[in-house]
């Protein structure tokens, strides 16, 4: 529960992966492959964890380009440490090859970090661990009712497989053993005063309510996308023309035909 944000959760997870590799004598494993669709914090967290970032291309539908991933894995060889992937991605699509992607990384000796920023399109329907993820963070300030934006408050608790447990962040002031690695936050348990909000939300919603919330989130995103599609072409969709938790619209035709700038769009939508 220590990380105060999703970005801190990313750092904690990557430090756990680094610790795991070093415990096995694999000090050379320092390459983190990250799709071009990733949040900017992914690359920043990898650099803070002492890793070298290698960007993997995406295909025309917004998914990770598996062919390019295979090339990047081969080039990294025994220096591959981890893959960071967001499910569904920031392009607003479900990565249909996510299981294959995780298998490829594991076969090369790497670990998989699944970014939980967009879990509002997953809760109740899919499990990161079953995809092949080794460690993830969950954005309580997006999926689990904590207010989002304006600088916080945020919480990004980390979940990990058993083999990474010893390498999760510790704290010198903790009253219980939190692992062998140093802290990523000033307080042992992050922002405990706002955790009851998420706990109460989960308790009151129940399993069926959480599934309903996920379904409504995906349905609403597709409703908005379809309503806007005549005026704003969608940049990425799945094979059935659907999106996940959000949609990316393409304003380039407006820029070309009407001379509208990015600032014009920002002012109109703010």
C-alpha angles and dihedrals in degrees: 000000000000103000114093094202142017089259090056089048089055091051092048092050094047092048088053090052091048091049091049093053093047092050087060093049093254096132091150093066101101106126118110115191114208128181118240087242092066127116112264090243090067094068092040092052092049091053091048088052089056097255132136114238121226115185120222119207126239126224126241091273093056097254125128109276100241093194091055090045090056090052093049092048091050091049092050093050112167091353092073109118106165151342120225114204132167118218114230092019129237086254087070097248135115109243100238093192095049095120092050090047092053091046091053092052094047091048088057093051097258132128127234124233111193110199109225096201093115100040090129086085094050112039112120095006108062141019124220090211091058090052088058101264118154100191137006142169125224120218102223087181091064110029104023105050103265109136111261129214136020093083098303159230092242136168127190109182116190128229120193143172118262095259090062096047096095091056101051115115119285131195133216092224098047116122091211132044109275098175138275101287129088125259128277092196136043093242125057094232100029112224103353094163092072098039092089088067092063092040092052092046092053093045094049095043096047123192095299093046092051090050090050090051090052092048092049091048092055093040092050092050090052092046092054092044093052093046091053098039096091092054099030119033114225112244097206135020137160124257091277094050092256131127132214123227096332142009132229113218123205114231095175093100089056091048091051100041102033103024092240115162132211088253091055091055093045092051093047093052100039 
